[in-house]
């Protein structure tokens, strides 16, 4: 572990990824300080005005909005849209800050849950083999036959709009890759001497898988998981952009981009007039995904024995 951490911090690529990831972690932790909530639900993006058109950075909160918050007993701690407003007067800066928490929630929850499902199915299939392997792998093949984005969009539409529904859809169609990877690793590892010795000593199958096989075969899965966090966030953002993801006004980067869909080109004769409405959420998505991909690539280079020249 110490050796892996030293290599991560000594590698320029992974160091950049770590710096970016720490940047987003700090934003997520200090979100209530950076963007104080103006409603009981902190993930509800406050409006700075009722304007349909996006407004530029530094746009002040309209007086009627201030009066509304005062009427419901909410203290307005900032009254300017630092990054401008999106369609409908939604504060872009607030959406970016609290959207960081949404991104972590989606990425970590979906990947961890899908990984657990994949580890269970893949390890059972590989260890017991025969008809168990055949049945579980054919089920995996059926799920793999569905295009990931289309399947997630259809299931989200059936379940209904909402962040939790999005995560359920991503988990339901995101475990198969982990099952395939861990199956292949365990198939080659279960014939090792230490596994055969454990069987000869009468160690239970579940304990052999948990205590002996998984600790020695899980590294490729962890690498895949670290790189898939960004993929899950992009997919969730895509679903929100298509209108089947997060509810209206929820702090989600995909929805922030969706707010900008009608303003990307700009007004006639004023190309790029509303650049801020798509630039800020777009750059946050790119940097977040880049951070996880850089760390995942570095982990693969460090932990894969073929890339280290040990095989």
Sine and cosine of phi, psi and omega as CSV:
sin_phi,cos_phi,sin_psi,cos_psi,sin_omega,cos_omega
0.00,0.00,-0.74,0.68,0.02,-1.00
-0.88,0.47,-0.63,0.78,0.01,-1.00
-0.90,0.43,-0.67,0.74,0.01,-1.00
-0.90,0.44,-0.68,0.73,0.01,-1.00
-0.90,0.44,-0.65,0.76,0.03,-1.00
-0.88,0.48,-0.67,0.74,-0.01,-1.00
-0.93,0.36,-0.58,0.81,0.04,-1.00
-0.88,0.47,-0.67,0.74,-0.05,-1.00
-0.99,0.16,-0.29,0.96,0.02,-1.00
-1.00,-0.04,-0.19,0.98,0.01,-1.00
-1.00,-0.03,0.81,-0.58,-0.08,-1.00
-0.89,0.47,-0.63,0.78,-0.02,-1.00
-0.91,0.41,-0.76,0.65,-0.02,-1.00
-0.93,0.38,-0.54,0.84,0.02,-1.00
-0.90,0.45,-0.64,0.76,0.07,-1.00
-0.88,0.47,-0.68,0.73,0.04,-1.00
-0.88,0.47,-0.65,0.76,0.02,-1.00
-0.91,0.42,-0.67,0.75,0.01,-1.00
-0.88,0.48,-0.71,0.71,0.02,-1.00
-0.89,0.45,-0.66,0.75,-0.02,-1.00
-0.91,0.41,-0.66,0.75,0.04,-1.00
-0.89,0.46,-0.62,0.79,0.05,-1.00
-0.84,0.53,-0.72,0.69,-0.01,-1.00
-0.95,0.31,-0.56,0.83,0.04,-1.00
-0.89,0.45,-0.68,0.74,0.02,-1.00
-0.89,0.46,-0.68,0.73,0.03,-1.00
-0.87,0.49,-0.70,0.71,-0.03,-1.00
-0.90,0.43,-0.66,0.76,-0.03,-1.00
-0.92,0.39,-0.68,0.73,-0.10,-1.00
-0.99,-0.15,0.37,0.93,0.01,-1.00
-0.83,0.56,-0.68,0.73,0.00,-1.00
-0.90,0.43,-0.40,0.92,0.02,-1.00
-1.00,0.08,-0.67,0.74,-0.03,-1.00
-0.94,0.33,-0.60,0.80,-0.01,-1.00
-0.65,-0.76,0.99,0.10,-0.03,-1.00
-0.86,0.52,0.75,-0.67,0.00,-1.00
-0.90,0.44,0.53,-0.85,0.04,-1.00
-0.90,-0.43,0.21,0.98,0.04,-1.00
-0.53,-0.85,0.14,-0.99,0.00,-1.00
-0.91,0.41,-0.47,0.88,0.07,-1.00
-0.99,-0.16,0.96,-0.30,-0.07,-1.00
-0.90,0.43,-0.31,0.95,-0.02,-1.00
-1.00,0.05,-0.02,1.00,0.07,-1.00
-1.00,0.09,0.88,-0.47,-0.05,-1.00
-0.94,0.33,0.82,-0.58,0.03,-1.00
-0.95,0.30,0.43,-0.90,0.06,-1.00
-0.99,-0.14,0.64,-0.77,0.06,-1.00
-0.99,-0.10,-0.30,0.95,0.04,-1.00
-0.28,-0.96,0.03,-1.00,0.07,-1.00
-0.97,-0.25,0.22,0.98,-0.04,-1.00
-0.92,0.39,0.66,-0.75,0.08,-1.00
-0.96,0.28,-0.67,0.74,-0.01,-1.00
-0.95,0.32,0.60,-0.80,0.14,-0.99
-0.89,0.46,0.49,-0.87,0.00,-1.00
-0.88,-0.48,0.52,-0.85,-0.14,-0.99
-0.94,0.33,0.25,-0.97,0.05,-1.00
-0.82,0.57,0.64,-0.77,-0.03,-1.00
1.00,0.03,0.07,1.00,-0.02,-1.00
-0.91,0.42,0.79,-0.62,-0.04,-1.00
-0.98,0.19,0.51,-0.86,0.07,-1.00
-0.91,0.42,0.71,-0.70,-0.03,-1.00
-0.93,0.36,0.46,-0.89,-0.07,-1.00
-0.88,0.47,-0.62,0.79,-0.02,-1.00
-0.93,0.38,-0.50,0.87,0.08,-1.00
-0.93,0.36,-0.68,0.73,0.05,-1.00
-0.86,0.50,-0.70,0.71,0.00,-1.00
-0.89,0.46,-0.58,0.81,0.01,-1.00
-0.90,0.44,-0.71,0.70,0.00,-1.00
-0.92,0.40,-0.61,0.79,0.04,-1.00
-0.91,0.42,-0.59,0.81,-0.02,-1.00
-0.91,0.42,-0.60,0.80,0.00,-1.00
-1.00,-0.01,0.12,0.99,0.10,-0.99
0.99,0.14,0.40,0.92,0.02,-1.00
-0.97,-0.22,0.75,-0.66,0.00,-1.00
-0.99,0.11,0.82,-0.58,0.03,-1.00
-1.00,0.06,0.96,-0.29,-0.06,-1.00
-1.00,-0.01,-0.24,0.97,0.12,-0.99
-0.55,-0.84,0.60,-0.80,-0.11,-0.99
-0.80,-0.60,0.36,0.93,0.06,-1.00
-0.74,-0.68,0.62,-0.79,0.04,-1.00
-1.00,0.09,0.98,-0.19,-0.10,-1.00
-0.85,0.53,-0.67,0.75,-0.02,-1.00
-0.96,-0.27,0.23,0.97,-0.03,-1.00
1.00,0.00,-0.05,-1.00,0.02,-1.00
-0.87,-0.49,0.46,-0.89,0.06,-1.00
-1.00,-0.01,-0.06,-1.00,0.06,-1.00
-0.83,0.56,0.74,-0.67,-0.03,-1.00
1.00,0.03,0.08,1.00,0.04,-1.00
0.99,0.14,0.19,0.98,0.01,-1.00
-0.94,0.34,0.69,-0.72,-0.05,-1.00
-0.96,0.29,0.90,-0.43,-0.04,-1.00
-0.90,0.43,-0.69,0.73,-0.03,-1.00
-0.86,0.51,-0.71,0.71,0.02,-1.00
-0.88,0.47,-0.68,0.74,0.02,-1.00
-0.89,0.45,-0.59,0.81,0.03,-1.00
-0.92,0.39,-0.72,0.69,-0.08,-1.00
-0.91,0.41,-0.81,0.59,-0.01,-1.00
-0.96,0.26,-0.39,0.92,0.10,-1.00
-0.91,0.41,-0.41,0.91,0.07,-1.00
-0.90,0.44,-0.68,0.74,0.08,-1.00
-0.89,0.45,-0.64,0.77,0.04,-1.00
-0.88,0.48,-0.68,0.74,0.00,-1.00
-0.88,0.47,-0.71,0.70,0.03,-1.00
-0.89,0.45,-0.67,0.74,-0.01,-1.00
-0.88,0.47,-0.73,0.68,0.00,-1.00
-0.91,0.42,-0.78,0.62,-0.09,-1.00
-0.88,0.47,-0.80,0.61,-0.08,-1.00
-0.94,0.33,-0.69,0.73,-0.04,-1.00
-0.91,0.42,-0.75,0.67,-0.05,-1.00
-0.93,0.38,-0.69,0.73,-0.03,-1.00
-0.93,0.38,-0.69,0.72,0.00,-1.00
-0.89,0.45,-0.69,0.72,-0.01,-1.00
-0.92,0.39,-0.72,0.69,0.02,-1.00
-0.89,0.45,-0.60,0.80,0.01,-1.00
-0.91,0.42,-0.65,0.76,0.03,-1.00
-0.88,0.47,-0.70,0.72,0.03,-1.00
-0.89,0.46,-0.72,0.69,0.00,-1.00
-0.89,0.45,-0.65,0.76,0.03,-1.00
-0.89,0.46,-0.68,0.74,-0.01,-1.00
-0.90,0.44,-0.78,0.63,-0.05,-1.00
-0.92,0.39,-0.71,0.70,-0.04,-1.00
-0.92,0.40,-0.66,0.75,-0.02,-1.00
-0.94,0.34,-0.64,0.77,0.04,-1.00
-0.89,0.46,-0.71,0.70,-0.02,-1.00
-0.88,0.47,-0.70,0.71,-0.05,-1.00
-0.95,0.32,-0.65,0.76,-0.10,-0.99
-0.95,0.31,-0.70,0.71,-0.07,-1.00
-1.00,0.04,-0.46,0.89,0.08,-1.00
0.87,0.49,-0.38,-0.93,0.04,-1.00
0.76,0.65,-0.74,-0.67,-0.11,-0.99
-0.93,0.36,-0.47,0.88,0.04,-1.00
-0.90,0.43,-0.73,0.69,0.03,-1.00
-0.89,0.46,-0.68,0.73,-0.04,-1.00
-0.89,0.46,-0.74,0.68,-0.03,-1.00
-0.90,0.43,-0.75,0.66,-0.07,-1.00
-0.92,0.40,-0.61,0.79,0.00,-1.00
-0.96,0.29,-0.51,0.86,0.07,-1.00
-0.94,0.34,-0.59,0.81,0.10,-1.00
-0.89,0.45,-0.67,0.74,0.04,-1.00
-0.87,0.49,-0.67,0.75,0.02,-1.00
-0.89,0.46,-0.61,0.80,0.02,-1.00
-0.89,0.46,-0.70,0.71,0.02,-1.00
-0.92,0.39,-0.58,0.81,0.00,-1.00
-0.93,0.36,-0.36,0.93,-0.04,-1.00
-0.95,0.30,-0.30,0.95,0.02,-1.00
-1.00,0.06,0.76,-0.65,0.12,-0.99
-0.85,0.53,0.77,-0.64,-0.17,-0.99
-0.84,0.54,-0.80,0.61,-0.06,-1.00
-0.91,0.42,-0.69,0.73,-0.01,-1.00
-0.90,0.44,-0.69,0.72,-0.01,-1.00
-0.89,0.45,-0.69,0.72,0.01,-1.00
-0.90,0.43,-0.62,0.78,-0.01,-1.00
-0.92,0.39,-0.67,0.74,0.00,-1.00
-0.91,0.42,-0.72,0.70,-0.01,-1.00
-0.91,0.41,-0.63,0.78,0.04,-1.00
-0.90,0.44,-0.63,0.78,0.04,-1.00
-0.90,0.44,-0.64,0.77,0.00,-1.00
-0.93,0.37,-0.70,0.72,-0.05,-1.00
-0.95,0.31,-0.51,0.86,-0.04,-1.00
0.93,-0.36,0.36,-0.93,-0.07,-1.00
-0.95,0.31,0.67,-0.74,0.01,-1.00
0.43,-0.90,0.50,-0.87,-0.07,-1.00
-0.89,0.45,-0.67,0.74,0.01,-1.00
-0.89,0.46,-0.61,0.79,0.03,-1.00
-0.92,0.40,-0.60,0.80,0.05,-1.00
-0.88,0.47,-0.70,0.71,-0.03,-1.00
-0.91,0.41,-0.60,0.80,0.05,-1.00
-0.88,0.48,-0.68,0.74,0.00,-1.00
-0.91,0.42,-0.67,0.75,0.00,-1.00
-0.92,0.40,-0.62,0.79,0.03,-1.00
-0.93,0.37,-0.67,0.74,-0.06,-1.00
-0.88,0.48,-0.50,0.86,-0.03,-1.00
-0.88,-0.47,0.39,0.92,-0.03,-1.00
-0.85,-0.53,0.06,1.00,-0.10,-1.00
-1.00,-0.05,-0.26,0.97,-0.18,-0.98
-0.91,0.41,-0.61,0.79,0.00,-1.00
-0.89,0.45,-0.64,0.77,0.03,-1.00
-0.91,0.41,-0.64,0.77,0.02,-1.00
-0.88,0.47,-0.67,0.74,0.01,-1.00
-0.91,0.42,-0.71,0.70,-0.05,-1.00
-0.91,0.42,-0.75,0.66,-0.04,-1.00
-0.93,0.37,-0.53,0.85,0.05,-1.00
-0.88,0.48,-0.74,0.67,0.00,-1.00
-0.88,0.47,-0.64,0.77,-0.01,-1.00
-0.92,0.38,-0.67,0.74,-0.03,-1.00
-0.95,0.30,-0.55,0.84,0.04,-1.00
-0.85,0.52,-0.60,0.80,0.01,-1.00
-0.99,0.11,-0.42,0.91,-0.06,-1.00
-1.00,0.01,-0.40,0.92,-0.12,-0.99
-0.95,0.31,-0.21,0.98,0.06,-1.00
-1.00,-0.06,0.04,1.00,0.02,-1.00
-0.93,0.37,0.35,-0.94,-0.09,-1.00
-0.87,0.49,-0.67,0.75,-0.07,-1.00
-0.91,0.41,-0.50,0.86,0.06,-1.00
-0.96,0.29,-0.69,0.73,0.03,-1.00
-0.89,0.46,-0.61,0.79,0.02,-1.00
-0.91,0.41,-0.65,0.76,0.02,-1.00
-0.90,0.44,-0.64,0.77,0.05,-1.00
-0.90,0.43,-0.67,0.74,-0.01,-1.00
-0.90,0.44,-0.50,0.86,0.01,-1.00
-0.99,0.13,-0.05,1.00,0.05,-1.00
0.99,0.11,0.34,0.94,0.03,-1.00
-0.92,0.39,0.66,-0.75,-0.03,-1.00
-0.89,0.45,0.51,-0.86,-0.04,-1.00
-0.86,0.52,-0.68,0.73,-0.01,-1.00
-0.88,0.48,-0.62,0.78,0.00,-1.00
-0.95,0.33,-0.59,0.81,0.04,-1.00
-0.89,0.46,-0.70,0.72,0.00,-1.00
-0.90,0.43,-0.72,0.69,-0.11,-0.99
-0.96,0.28,-0.67,0.74,-0.13,-0.99
-1.00,-0.06,-0.43,0.90,-0.12,-0.99
-0.91,-0.42,-0.75,0.66,-0.10,-0.99
-0.98,0.19,-0.78,0.62,-0.06,-1.00
-0.87,0.50,-0.71,0.71,0.00,-1.00
-0.87,0.49,-0.42,0.91,-0.04,-1.00
-0.99,-0.15,-0.08,1.00,-0.06,-1.00
-0.79,-0.61,0.00,1.00,-0.16,-0.99
-1.00,0.10,-0.24,0.97,-0.09,-1.00
-0.86,0.51,-0.68,0.73,0.06,-1.00
-0.88,0.48,-0.55,0.83,0.01,-1.00
-0.93,0.37,-0.65,0.76,0.01,-1.00
-0.90,0.44,-0.62,0.78,0.05,-1.00
-0.90,0.44,-0.72,0.69,0.03,-1.00
-0.88,0.48,-0.63,0.77,-0.01,-1.00
-0.90,0.43,-0.68,0.73,-0.02,-1.00
-0.89,0.46,-0.55,0.84,0.00,-1.00
-0.99,0.13,-0.40,0.91,-0.02,-1.00
-0.99,0.16,-0.27,0.96,0.02,-1.00
-0.86,0.51,-0.71,0.70,0.05,-1.00
-0.89,0.45,-0.62,0.78,0.01,-1.00
-0.89,0.45,-0.67,0.74,0.00,-1.00
-0.90,0.43,-0.64,0.77,0.01,-1.00
-0.91,0.42,-0.67,0.74,0.03,-1.00
-0.90,0.43,-0.66,0.75,0.01,-1.00
-0.90,0.44,-0.69,0.73,0.04,-1.00
-0.89,0.46,-0.64,0.77,0.05,-1.00
-0.90,0.44,-0.61,0.79,0.04,-1.00
-0.90,0.43,-0.68,0.74,0.03,-1.00
-0.89,0.46,-0.65,0.76,0.05,-1.00
-0.91,0.42,-0.64,0.77,0.02,-1.00
-0.88,0.47,-0.58,0.81,-0.01,-1.00
-0.99,0.14,-0.07,1.00,0.08,-1.00
1.00,-0.02,0.21,0.98,0.00,-1.00
-0.88,-0.48,0.25,0.97,-0.04,-1.00
-0.97,-0.25,-0.86,-0.51,-0.05,-1.00
-0.90,0.45,0.52,-0.85,0.03,-1.00
-0.92,0.40,0.32,-0.95,-0.07,-1.00
-0.86,0.52,0.76,-0.65,0.03,-1.00
1.00,0.08,0.03,1.00,0.00,-1.00
-0.98,0.21,0.61,-0.79,-0.03,-1.00
-0.95,0.32,1.00,-0.04,-0.03,-1.00
-0.57,-0.82,0.76,-0.65,-0.07,-1.00
-0.87,0.48,-0.62,0.79,0.01,-1.00
-0.88,0.48,-0.65,0.76,0.03,-1.00
-0.94,0.35,-0.54,0.84,0.06,-1.00
-0.88,0.47,-0.63,0.77,0.07,-1.00
-0.93,0.37,-0.60,0.80,0.03,-1.00
-0.88,0.47,-0.60,0.80,0.05,-1.00
-0.87,0.49,-0.45,0.89,-0.09,-1.00
-1.00,-0.06,-0.01,1.00,-0.14,-0.99
-0.86,0.51,-0.55,0.83,-0.03,-1.00
-1.00,0.06,-0.05,1.00,-0.12,-0.99
-0.82,-0.58,0.14,0.99,-0.06,-1.00
-0.89,0.45,-0.72,0.70,-0.03,-1.00
-0.95,0.31,-0.61,0.79,-0.04,-1.00
0.97,-0.23,0.09,-1.00,0.01,-1.00
-0.95,0.30,0.40,-0.92,0.03,-1.00
-0.82,0.58,0.81,-0.58,-0.02,-1.00
0.99,0.14,0.00,1.00,0.00,-1.00
-0.71,-0.71,0.87,0.49,-0.03,-1.00
-0.87,0.50,0.72,-0.70,0.02,-1.00
0.97,0.22,0.24,0.97,-0.05,-1.00
-0.88,0.48,-0.57,0.82,-0.05,-1.00
-0.95,-0.32,0.63,0.78,-0.07,-1.00
-0.83,0.56,-0.58,0.81,-0.09,-1.00
-0.91,0.41,-0.42,0.91,-0.06,-1.00
-0.94,0.35,-0.43,0.90,0.01,-1.00
-0.93,-0.37,-0.43,0.90,-0.08,-1.00
-0.91,0.40,-0.77,0.64,-0.10,-0.99
-0.90,0.44,-0.78,0.63,0.05,-1.00
-0.91,0.41,-0.56,0.83,0.02,-1.00
-0.90,0.44,-0.69,0.73,-0.02,-1.00
-0.94,0.35,-0.55,0.84,0.07,-1.00
-0.90,0.43,-0.68,0.73,0.03,-1.00
-0.89,0.46,-0.72,0.70,-0.03,-1.00
-0.88,0.48,-0.74,0.68,-0.05,-1.00
-0.93,0.37,-0.60,0.80,0.01,-1.00
-0.91,0.42,-0.73,0.69,0.02,-1.00
-0.91,0.41,-0.64,0.77,0.02,-1.00
-0.87,0.49,-0.65,0.76,-0.01,-1.00
-0.85,0.52,-0.76,0.65,-0.02,-1.00
-0.93,0.38,-0.61,0.79,0.01,-1.00
-0.92,0.40,-0.65,0.76,0.02,-1.00
-0.90,0.43,-0.68,0.73,0.03,-1.00
-0.92,0.40,-0.66,0.75,0.02,-1.00
-0.89,0.45,-0.67,0.74,0.05,-1.00
-0.88,0.47,-0.67,0.74,0.00,-1.00
-0.91,0.41,-0.67,0.74,0.03,-1.00
-0.89,0.46,-0.63,0.77,0.04,-1.00
-0.89,0.46,-0.69,0.72,0.01,-1.00
-0.90,0.43,-0.56,0.83,-0.05,-1.00
-0.98,0.19,-0.67,0.74,-0.16,-0.99
-1.00,-0.06,-0.35,0.94,-0.01,-1.00
-0.98,0.19,0.90,-0.44,-0.04,-1.00
-0.90,0.43,-0.46,0.89,0.01,-1.00
-0.93,0.36,-0.59,0.80,0.03,-1.00
-0.97,0.22,-0.41,0.91,0.03,-1.00
-0.99,0.13,-0.15,0.99,0.00,-1.00
0.99,0.16,0.35,0.94,-0.01,-1.00
-1.00,0.01,-0.19,0.98,0.01,-1.00
-0.89,-0.46,0.00,0.00,0.00,0.00
